[in-house]
């Protein structure tokens, strides 16, 4: 990809959010499960027995996702993805699953209870036998959902572009494996006296109830969903630091150890490596931001101030008296420069102090102090860009970056 970009005089950007206010760059992880004969177990059918099988495996994933969504949230945490999640057709940082109205309606009906004497017929009446055509024609396009059922597979839309899918996929499949184990245990516990389809429906009913909090069909960007998620008791990790800490939740470590993926000690080591990567990346960005300020932006502001002052002083005396707004714009540049210098001094203090701290305290400082300072510096720099002449501004503008000439 890099070679192809260079061939056409472009540069390949794999950063999750290279441009503020524009779509970022992520990966969609599509996954399903097949039996030993290659049949897709997440494919709806016109056969009611196969549809109960389909619902069983779908419900098992929802059950595992509902319990271990925090582990899955941790798997997509990175410095760049933190800027991407939550806008411009990227899913939010709150984990939720979207199924579409057809399957959601069926699960809700199963949860309420089907007639004991004719459960299979009741499913047909709910439209289960029409699911293949419904899913094929399904026009639902909820791009706000991190996890979505898309007809015969699930699609996880939250990983960032530079990230390997191995981590998120491992955590998704670990949660699914746990869900399948629970569902299988419930079915087997019914014994041979109970029809296996009825036992499966009971397990589906249980999973539908247990996963209700994690299922959401609406706009996950909305402020209402933020409040609703809190009411449902969902853990919300907005920063990379908070998300990575979810690896350390005891039940998350226990799951990975029980499945032979990582021992509990290895999970802690993995968390520390990921946290160290986060700290190093942001520390490098802090140094680059400081260099950009002192080598480019602050000198450009000075040159613009000198240019304006020179132009003002060359005017006749009577015109200078009428140039109140002009003088105000120069004063605005001075104010911006002073603000950037003050912010840079805070940045210097952080860079000097951060390496003296323990790793957890380093990540806290970055999340609580450095990142808000980033936003402040970016805001002042953006204001300066709008006030400085094109031939003086030292860096490419969005107009130059996003338009081919």
N, C-alpha and C positions, 0 to 999 in steps of 0.2 A: 504493500500500500504506500509506503514511504517513497519507494522507487517510482511508482506510477505518479504520485503527486509531484515529485521533482521533475519528471519528464514533461509535465504540463505547467511548470513554473508555479506550482502551488506548494504549500506546506501541509503536512498531515498533523492535525491536532487531535489527540486522544484524551485531552483533559475533559472532565465531566461538564465543566461550565466555563468555557473560555471567554464568553461574552455575556455580561450582565444584561438581563432583560430579554435574552433570546434563548431559543431552544438549546438545551445542553445535549450531551452525547452519552447514551447508555446502551446496555445490552439487554435483549429479551431472551430469557432462558425458557425454551419450550420443552416440556417433558411429559411423559406418560409412562405407562407400565404395560408390558405384554406378558402373556402366559407362555408356557413352554412350546406352544405351537405357533407363536407369533401373532396371536390375536390381541388387539388393543383392548384392554380392560376398561378404558375410559371412553369407549365409543358407544353411544346410545344405540338401541336396536328396536326393531318392531316386535321382537320376542320378549314377553314379559319376564321370563326367567333370566334372560341375559340382562335386562334392564335392572332387575334387582341386584344382580352381580355388579353392574355398572354403578348403581347408587351406593353399593357397599364399599367399593374402592374409593369412590369420590368422597363419601362420608368419612372414611378412614383418614384421608388426607386432611379434611377439614378439622377432624378431631385432633390430629397431631399439630396442625397449624395453629389451632386455637390455644393449645397448651404451650407450644414452643415458639411462638411468633417472635419472642424477644431474642432467641438464639438466631433466628433468621434475620432479624433487624441488625444484629451484631455483624453478621456475615457480609453486609453491604456497606459497612461503615468505612469511610475513607475521607481524607481532607477535601478532595475535590467533589465527591458525591454529596457532601454536606451542603454545598452551594447549589447543587442541581435538584435535589429532592424537594418537591413541593411546588413546582411551577412550570409553565410552558410545556405542557403535555408530559411532564415527568410525574411519577407517582409521589405521594407524600411520605413523610417519615413515619407516619402511623401505619402499621401493618393491618391490612384488611383483605378479604377475599370477595370477589365479585363473580356471581354465577349466572346472572341474567334472570329475567322474570320467570321464564318457563321452569327452570330447575328450582329456583327459589320457591315458587308456588308449590311444587311437588313436595319439597322437603318440609315446608310449613304444614302441608296437609298430612304428611306422614307423622309429623311431630304431634299434631292434634289427635291423631288416632284414626286408623282405618277399621272398617267392620271386621270383627273377628272371624266371621264365617266366610267372607269373600275378599280377602286382602288383595289377591291378584286382580280380580275384576275391578276393585276400587282403584287400583293403579291405572288400569286401562281407561277407566272413566276420567281419571285426572289428566289423561293425555300422554301417558308414558309411551304408548305404542306409536305416537306421532312425533316423538322427540327427534328422530333423525332428520325429518323434514323441517321441524321447527328450528333445530340448531343450524341446518344448512342455510336457512333463510333469515337467521337471526341478524338483525341490523344493529343490535346494541353495540355501542362502542364507548365503553367507559374507560377512557385513558387515564383516569385519575386513580384507578385501583392498582395497588402493587401486585396482587395475584389475581388472575382472571381465568375463568374456564372459557375456552375458545372453541368449543364444538366437540373435540375428541382429545383434548390435552389441556394442561394448565400452562399459563404463560406468566412468568415472574419478570416484572418489568423494572425492578429497582436497581440491579447492579450497574455500576458505572462503566464507561467505555474501556478504560485501561485495565479493568479488573478481570482476572481469570474467573471463569464460571465455576471452577472446581469447589471453591468455598461455599458460595450460596447453594449450589446444587447438593453438596454433601449435607448441609443443614436441612434443606427441604426434604431430602430423601430419608434423613434420620428421623425427622418428625413424622413422615409418612409411615416409615417402618414401625414406629411406636404405635401409631394409630391402627395399622393393620393388626398388630399383636393384640391390642385391646379389643378390637372388633372380633377377631378370631376367638379370643378367650370367651367373649360374651356368647357367641354362637355355639361354641363347644360346650359351654356350661349348661345349655338348654337340654343336652342329652339327646339320645336317639329317638326318644318318644315324640319329640316336637319336630314338625316339618322344618327342614333347613331354610326354606324361603321365609317362613314365619319368624324363625329365629333371626334371620338376617334383617328382616323388617324391624324387629325390636332393637337390634343394634343400630340400624340407620336412624330410628327414632331417637335413641339415646345420643348419638353423634350430632344429630340436627339440633337438639336442645343445648348440648354442651358447646357447640360452635356458633351459637346464635350471636354472641358478642362480637366475634371476629368477622361476621358476614355483613357486608354493607353494599347496598345497590345505588346509593346516591352519589352526589358530588363530593369526593374526598378532599377537594381543595377548600371547601367552604368552611367558614368559621363555625357553622352549626355542627359539622362533623367533629371538629376539635372538641367542642363541648360535649357532644354525644359520646365520643370515645372515652372521655373522662368519666361520664356517668356509667358507661359499661364496664369501667374498671380496667381499661386497657393501659398498659405501660407505654408512655410516650417518651422516646429518646430523641430529642431534637439535635443534639450535638454529637460529634464523633466520639468524644470522650464518654458521654453517657451510654452510647450504643455499644461501644467496645466493652464497657464494664458488665454488660449483660452476659458475656462469656463466663463470668465468675459466679453467676447465680448457681447455687448448689444443685438444683434439679437439672440444669443445663449440663453441668459437668458430669453428673451421674448418667444422663442419657447417652452422651458420647462415649463414656467408659463402658456402659452396659452393652453397647453395640460394637465395641472393639474398634471404634474410630480413633479415639485418643484416650489415654489414661487421664485421670483428673489432674495429675501433675503436668501432663503435656498440654492440657487445656490452659492452665495457668501460664505456662511458658509461651504458648501460642498468643495468648492475650498480651503478654508483655512485649513480644516481638511486634505485634500489630500496633500497640500503643507507641513503641519506640519509633516505628515508621512514621506514624502520625506526627510525633513531636519533631523528628528530623525534617520532615517535609515542610512543616509550618515554620520551623526555625530558618530553613533555607529561604523560604518566601519572605520572612521578616528581613533578612539581610538584603535580598534583592529589592524589596520595597524601599529600604533605606538608601540603597545605591541609586535607584531611579529618582528618588527625591533630590538628593544632593548633586547628582551628576546631570540631571535633566530638567526636572520640573522647577526647582527653586531658581536655578540660573535663568530659565526661560521667563519666569515671573519678573525677575530683576530687569531683564532686557526689555520686557514689555513696559515696565514702569518707566525706565529711562527713555524709551521711545515716546511714551505719552507725555512725560514731563518736558522732553525736548520740544515736542510739537506745541505744547501749551505755552512754553516760554517764548516761542517764536511769534506768537499772536500779538496783535496790537493790544495796548493796555485796556481799551474799552471792551474788547472781545474776551479778554481773560476774565474780566469781572462778570461776564455773562455765562461763563463756562462752569457753573456750579455742578451740573450733572456730570460733566467730564471729570472734574476734580473728584467727585464722589466715586466714579468708577476706578480712578487711580487709587483712592483710599481703600476701596474694596479689595484691590489686588494686594495692597500692603497688608490688610487684615488677613487675607488668605495665606500670604507668605508667613506671617507671624504664627498663624494657627498651625501650619505645616511644620514649622521649626519646633514649636512646642510639642507637637505630636511625635516628631522625630526624636526628640530628647527622651520622651517616655519609651519609645521603641528601643533606643540605645540602652536605657536602664534595664529593660526586660531582657535584652540580648546578653547583657553582662551578668544578670542574676540567674537566668533560667538554668544554666549549666551547673549551678551550685546546689540545685534542688533535687530531691528524690523524684523518680519517674512519675508517680501519681500527682505530686505537687506541680511538676512541669506541665502535665496535661491540663491540670486545673487552671494554671496561669494562662495557658494558651486559650482555653475555651472561654474563660471569664474576663480576661483582660486584653489579650493580644487581638482576638478576633473582633471585639467591639472597636478597638483602636484601628484595625484594618478598615472597617466600614467608615470611620470618621475621616481617615486619610484619603480614602477613595472619594468620599463626598467632596472634600475640599479640592482635590485634584481635578475632579470632573468640573467643578465650578471654574477653576483656573483655565481649563481647556477651552471653555466657551468664551473666555475673555482675551485669549492670547492669539496673535496673528498666526496663520497657518505656517508661514515660513520660519517662525520662531519656535513653535511647539515641537519638542524633540522626539515625540513618539507618533507612530501611525494612529490616525483617528479612526473611528468606526466607519466613517464614510470611505476612507481609503481601504480599510481592511475588508469591507463587505461588498464593495462594488468592483467589478472587473472592468478595467479600462485598457 
